[in-house]
Every structure is written in structure tokens, then in C-alpha cells.
Amino acid sequence: MLISDYDQVTALWGNTESMSLRGADSEENITLYLKKNPGLSFVVEKQGLLVGAVLAGTDGRRGYLQHLAVNAASRGEGLGKQLVNAVIDGLAKQGIAKTHLFVHADNKAAQTFYESMGWFARDEVRMFSFNSSSELNV
């Protein structure tokens, strides 16, 4: 993924059910994220049209897979699995073996997809967030 893909990627994300976009997904923030995590975020194009994307990064210990999306017309072709595997391979090259992701609790389709690839839910932990920004949607 390159920052030049931003408009197409955010259009795909915006048209993907159960995908939450926030101020943290601004072009400026994604530019910084891609610079800090080179070679870990990917897109898929078919006939010049962007049909899939995944954003991923690392904190140096763990990988984080975010915003995986494939447009509805291209689902079932294995593109989502290819994107996930590209992230896992990219993280492995950096020595990162464990990767986390977040899925909305009501997004059963995504949960089923990840479970089919060997991912598992972590029910023993609970996510907490803190926002130091004055913007509520960051």
C-alpha cells in the first residue's frame, strides 16, 4: 500500500460493512503509519481497480492487522486470505510471530473468516482505550 492509494482504499473501507473509520484514519495519520510500518500494508488490484486492502503494523513485539477489506464483488476469490498471509509473511520477516486484530462483536462474517484461517478469539482479555485528543473520533 502506498499513500497514493489512500482515496481508493478509504472508499473501499467506507463501503465495507462493519468497518469503523475515525479521525485516526486521516490521510496524514495513514501517511505516518505507512512510514513507520513499511512493507506491511497491502492492496489488491484487478484490471486497474483497487478491490482489496489491509493496513498492518507492529509495535516491535506484536503485529496488528487492521482494516482488512475486499469489495463485495471480489469476495470468495481468496483475496482476503492473500492479504492476511502477506501481512503475516511481512511481520515474520521482521521477527514478529504473534499478530492481533480487532473485529466488531457483531461482525460474525469477519469472525468466521478469521477462524477459518486459524485465528482465535481471546476472551480472557478486555480492550481498554484512552483518548488524549480533543477529537472524539480518533
C-alpha positions in Angstrom: 0.0 0.0 0.0 1.2 3.5 -0.9 -0.2 6.7 0.3 -1.2 7.4 -3.3 -3.7 4.5 -2.8 -5.4 6.5 0.1 -8.5 7.7 -1.7 -9.3 4.3 -3.2 -8.5 2.5 0.0 -10.7 4.8 2.2 -13.5 4.5 -0.4 -13.3 0.7 -0.1 -13.2 0.8 3.7 -16.1 3.3 3.7 -18.2 0.9 1.7 -17.3 -2.2 3.8 -20.0 -3.3 6.3 -18.9 -3.2 10.0 -15.8 -1.1 9.2 -15.3 1.8 11.5 -13.2 4.8 10.3 -12.2 7.5 12.6 -10.0 10.6 12.6 -7.0 8.3 13.1 -7.6 7.2 9.5 -6.9 10.6 8.1 -4.5 10.8 5.2 -1.9 12.5 7.4 -2.2 9.7 10.0 -2.1 6.9 7.5 1.0 8.5 5.9 2.8 8.4 9.2 1.6 4.8 9.9 2.9 3.6 6.5 6.2 5.3 7.1 6.6 3.7 10.5 5.5 0.2 9.2 7.0 -0.1 5.7 6.1 -3.2 3.7 3.3 -4.4 6.0 0.2 -2.9 4.3 -1.1 -4.2 1.0 -3.6 -3.7 -1.7 -5.0 -5.9 -4.5 -5.9 -4.5 -7.9 -7.9 -6.2 -10.6 -7.9 -4.5 -14.1 -6.6 -1.3 -12.6 -9.3 -1.2 -9.9 -8.4 -1.5 -6.2 -10.5 -4.3 -4.8 -8.8 -5.2 -1.6 -6.7 -3.6 1.1 -5.2 -4.3 4.5 -3.4 -2.0 7.0 -0.9 -3.6 9.3 1.9 -2.6 11.6 3.9 -3.6 14.6 4.9 -2.2 18.0 8.2 -4.2 17.7 6.8 -7.2 19.7 3.4 -7.9 18.2 1.8 -7.4 14.8 -1.5 -5.6 14.4 -3.8 -6.4 11.4 -6.3 -3.6 10.8 -8.9 -2.7 8.2 -8.9 -5.8 6.0 -11.5 -5.3 3.2 -12.3 -6.9 -0.1 -15.1 -5.4 -2.2 -18.3 -7.4 -2.3 -17.9 -8.4 -6.0 -14.5 -9.9 -5.4 -15.2 -11.9 -2.2 -14.8 -15.6 -2.4 -11.7 -15.4 -4.6 -9.2 -15.9 -1.8 -8.1 -12.2 -1.9 -8.7 -11.7 1.8 -6.6 -14.7 2.7 -3.8 -13.5 0.3 -3.8 -10.1 2.1 -3.7 -11.7 5.6 -0.9 -14.0 4.5 1.1 -11.1 3.0 0.8 -9.4 6.4 1.9 -12.5 8.3 4.8 -13.0 6.0 5.9 -9.4 6.2 5.8 -9.5 10.0 7.7 -12.8 10.1 10.5 -11.1 8.1 10.8 -8.7 11.0 10.8 -11.4 13.6 7.2 -10.9 14.6 5.4 -14.2 15.2 2.2 -13.1 17.0 -0.4 -10.8 15.5 -3.6 -9.3 16.9 -6.6 -7.9 15.3 -9.9 -6.3 16.4 -13.3 -7.3 15.0 -16.6 -5.8 15.9 -18.5 -8.1 18.2 -21.5 -8.3 15.9 -19.4 -8.9 12.7 -20.0 -12.6 12.5 -18.8 -12.9 8.9 -15.4 -11.5 9.8 -15.1 -13.7 12.8 -15.9 -16.8 10.8 -13.3 -15.7 8.1 -10.5 -15.3 10.6 -11.4 -18.5 12.5 -11.2 -20.4 9.2 -7.6 -19.2 8.9 -6.7 -20.4 12.4 -7.2 -17.2 14.3 -8.9 -17.5 17.7 -10.8 -15.1 20.0 -9.2 -14.0 23.2 -12.0 -13.9 25.7 -9.6 -13.6 28.7 -8.7 -10.1 27.9 -10.7 -6.9 27.5 -9.7 -3.9 25.4 -9.5 -0.5 27.1 -8.9 2.7 25.2 -7.8 6.2 26.2 -8.1 9.3 24.0 -5.8 12.2 24.8 -7.1 14.1 21.7 -9.9 16.6 21.8 -11.3 14.9 18.8 -13.8 12.2 19.9 -13.3 10.0 16.8 -9.6 9.4 16.9 
